[in-house]
């Protein structure tokens, strides 16, 4: 199970790279919005995060889950994913959706690292 956990964790980092990369790449652009990298990154984070949480909480891998931390991250990620779908449906400059998704993603990175 350790190998499965590590593979999913790698995918979790790739999802983070896609989500945050899609956000950062638009920083200097006058037109901002939710690009495919952000949408797919959000979905990847949701799926891989829940699998990681499941593996920890079931005891399949050592380490134990910090339940409140994961619940908070899950809530934020659901919000990010909803924003991604709503933002993709709109056309034109979507700076609000872009900024909210980027900000919430960074909050999740800070929670992941500092909430021990
Ligand atoms: C935008 C969404 C997310 C971001 C940016 C994110 C970011 C991260 C980062 C940077 C790590 C590595 C932390 C470390 O190893 O010190 C991590 C690990 C992890 N994430 Fe996420 N995550 C997100 C969503 C989720 C969700 C929704 C869940 C599950 C509810 C989740 C569960 C986990 C677990 C179980 C780990 C490994 C153990 C830990 O460090 O707590 N993540 N995440």
Boltz pocket constraint, residues with backbone or C-beta under 6 A from the ligand:
constraints:
  - pocket:
      binder: B
      contacts: [[A, 12], [A, 16], [A, 19], [A, 45], [A, 46], [A, 48], [A, 49], [A, 50], [A, 52], [A, 53], [A, 56], [A, 70], [A, 71], [A, 73], [A, 74], [A, 75], [A, 77], [A, 80], [A, 104], [A, 105], [A, 106], [A, 108], [A, 109], [A, 112], [A, 113], [A, 115]]
      max_distance: 6.0
